[in-house]
Amino acid sequence: MTAQLDVLVAGAGPTGLALAAQLRAYGVDFRIVDRSLDRVRESRALAIQPRTLEALAGFGVTDELVKRGNPAVQLRMHLPGRVVQMPLFSGELMDTPYPFLLFLSQAETESVLSERLGVGGVTVERGTELVRLEAQGAYVSCRLRRQRGTEETVSARYVVGCDGAHSTVRSEAGIGFQGYAYPQTFLLADLEVDGLEPGTAHTFMTAAGMLFFFPLGAPATWRMLAMRPRGAPDAEVTLGLMQEIVDRYTGEGLRLRDPVWMTDFRLHNRGAAHYRAGPFFLAGDAAHIHSPAGAQGMNTGIQDALNLGWKLALVCRGTAPEELLETYETERVPVGRSVLRFTDRAFTIATSRNPAIRLARTQLAPRIAPLALRATGLRRRVFRMVSELDIHYRSSSVSVGSRALGSGPRAGDRLPDLPRGLQARTAGVGYHLLLTGPPHLWPDQRLAPAIGGRGDLISIHRLGAESPWPGVTQGLVRPDGYLGYVARGAQLEGLGAYLDRWLPS
Ligand SMILES: Cc1cc2nc3c(=O)[nH]c(=O)nc-3n(C[C@H](O)[C@H](O)[C@H](O)COP(=O)(O)OP(=O)(O)OC[C@H]3O[C@@H](n4cnc5c(N)ncnc54)[C@H](O)[C@@H]3O)c2cc1C
C-alpha cells in the first residue's frame, strides 16, 4: 500500500523551498524531494527584490536574509573619462519596508529557507529523484529513485515541478518549453577586487559590451560578470583570462584576486506553454528561464511558489473550490511572459554588436539614463517594475471590485505597507479583512453573517481612521498579500458573496 499525500514537491531550490514553507504553514500533508545530495554551494542568483523580501516576511526569514545580505543603493556607470552615479530604488519605494535590492548569494538564501523549514520539522529528502509520473484517477503515482538505487512509489493529489530548467515534471506532463538559446557565452567569478569602490554596483560600458561588478559580500566581496571575448571561445576560465577582460574594459586600475568560484554559462529565453496540466504544476525555472538581466529569475520563482502554495493548501483542506487552482496559471503566466520580454530586451541592449545599439549603449544611454531617471515618473515606473512591486492580478477571476476606488489599491494589487507596519500585521496565515472608518461601523454581530464559520481563516483588523485610502472601507487580503476583494460603504453582502464563492465551507 503506497502512502497518499496531498502534494509532492519535486526540487528543493529556492522555488521548492519557498513552496514547502507555505505548505508547512497551512499544515498540508506533503513531501519535498531533491535529487542532489547537498544544497548548491555556489551562488547563481545574487539579488533579492523588495517584493520577494515582503512575501517571505510572513515565514520569519526576511530579517535573517537582510541581516546576512548587503543592501545596495547606488549604481556607478564607468564611461571613458567619467563616472555617472545613479541611485537604485532609494526614495522611490515609499510603500515597502524593504526599499532596496538586497545582494545575497543564492546559497545563503537557500540556507536561510532550509534552516527555517528544519525548525518547522520539514526534512528535504535529498538524493531522491522523481523519475516517473502517472495520473491514476484522483491521484498521481510518483516513482522516486534514491541515490543508492532503491525505489519507492508514492501517491499524491498534486505534483509541483520546482525541478529547474530540465524539469522532469514538465516533460512527464507533456508541457512544451518554447524559446531559444542566446549565442553568447558569459563568464562569472566570485572574487576579491582591489581598486573598486565598495558597497555599490558597478558597470563598465564599452563598445565591446558590458562588464559588471556586484557587491555580493559572501563568500567573496564581488561577483564579476562579463561576456566571453570573441577571440577566446574555448579558453579555460582562469583568473588570468578574467584579469585580461577587466584590463581591456577598464584600463589597468583593477586587480582581481582570490577567486572562490569561476565558471562560464550560456543563457536561454524559454517559457512553458502552460504552468498547469491537470494535477501537475510548474514553478520557477521549470516554467521560465531567461537572462539574469534585472535579477528576476529566482525572485519570480519564489513568487510563483507563494502564489500557488496557499491555493493548493486551501483546496486540499476542502475549504476552497478546485477552480481556485486555475488562477495560478492565469495569474502567473502573464508575469512569466513579461519577465521573458523585459530580460530579453535588456540583454539585447547590453550585448548587441549592432552598430546603432552599440552607439546607443556607449554614447547615448549613459548620457540619457541619468537625465531620464531624474524624471520622477519614469524612474518610479522602472524601479517599481524591477523591484516586482507593481505585479498585480487585477484581471484575475479571484480579484473582485477591481475598478479604481479613490486613490487606493485595487482588487488584485499587492497590499502596500501604508500605514507602516500594515504588512507585518497582516502577515499571519490565512486571509485578513481590513475595515476602515469608525470601529462602531463593524461590530462582530454585523460581520458574523458574512464571515460565517470561516473565523479560523480570516483575521479581522479594524483600522479606524488609520486608512490611507480614501473611499475604500473593506479590503480582503489574500494569504499571499494581494487584495482579493475591495469595496466602499458599510454593506457586507458583497464580501459575503465573495467568501461564499471562494471560501465556501
Ligand atoms: C549565473 C546566474 C546568475 C543568476 N542571477 C540571478 C539573480 O541575480 N537574481 C535572480 O532572481 N535570479 C538569478 N538567476 C536565476 C536563478 O539562479 C534561478 O532562477 C533559480 O535558481 C531558480 O530556482 P528553482 O528553485 O526554480 O530551480 P533550481 O535552483 O534549478 O532548483 C531545482 C532543483 O531541482 C532539483 N531537481 C531537478 N530535477 C529533479 C528531479 N527529477 N527530482 C528531484 N529533484 C530534481 C535540482 O537538484 C535542484 O536542486 C541566475 C542564474 C544564473 C545561472
The ligand as a Gaussian input file, in Angstrom:
#p B3LYP/6-31G(d) Opt

LIG

0 1
 C       24.768000      32.997000     -13.418000
 C       23.390000      33.170000     -12.950000
 C       23.034000      34.324000     -12.262000
 C       21.741000      34.500000     -11.820000
 N       21.414000      35.645000     -11.146000
 C       20.156000      35.838000     -10.688000
 C       19.796000      36.984000      -9.901000
 O       20.613000      37.848000      -9.616000
 N       18.521000      37.090000      -9.458000
 C       17.606000      36.137000      -9.725000
 O       16.450000      36.287000      -9.286000
 N       17.916000      35.009000     -10.424000
 C       19.162000      34.827000     -10.916000
 N       19.495000      33.681000     -11.589000
 C       18.494000      32.647000     -11.809000
 C       18.335000      31.746000     -10.588000
 O       19.540000      31.116000     -10.227000
 C       17.278000      30.687000     -10.892000
 O       16.161000      31.355000     -11.431000
 C       16.880000      29.904000      -9.629000
 O       17.903000      29.048000      -9.196000
 C       15.644000      29.051000      -9.922000
 O       15.300000      28.346000      -8.785000
 P       14.449000      26.996000      -8.890000
 O       14.269000      26.563000      -7.482000
 O       13.251000      27.257000      -9.726000
 O       15.362000      25.989000      -9.713000
 P       16.793000      25.398000      -9.336000
 O       17.554000      26.351000      -8.494000
 O       17.399000      24.958000     -10.621000
 O       16.462000      24.124000      -8.439000
 C       15.918000      22.952000      -9.000000
 C       16.187000      21.807000      -8.043000
 O       15.501000      20.659000      -8.528000
 C       16.320000      19.522000      -8.360000
 N       15.860000      18.522000      -9.345000
 C       15.956000      18.574000     -10.687000
 N       15.352000      17.506000     -11.243000
 C       14.870000      16.753000     -10.235000
 C       14.136000      15.519000     -10.171000
 N       13.776000      14.858000     -11.279000
 N       13.796000      15.022000      -8.953000
 C       14.141000      15.693000      -7.814000
 N       14.840000      16.856000      -7.830000
 C       15.186000      17.393000      -9.017000
 C       17.727000      20.032000      -8.588000
 O       18.686000      19.202000      -7.948000
 C       17.660000      21.429000      -7.950000
 O       18.057000      21.418000      -6.592000
 C       20.781000      33.487000     -12.064000
 C       21.148000      32.316000     -12.744000
 C       22.426000      32.159000     -13.200000
 C       22.811000      30.913000     -13.944000

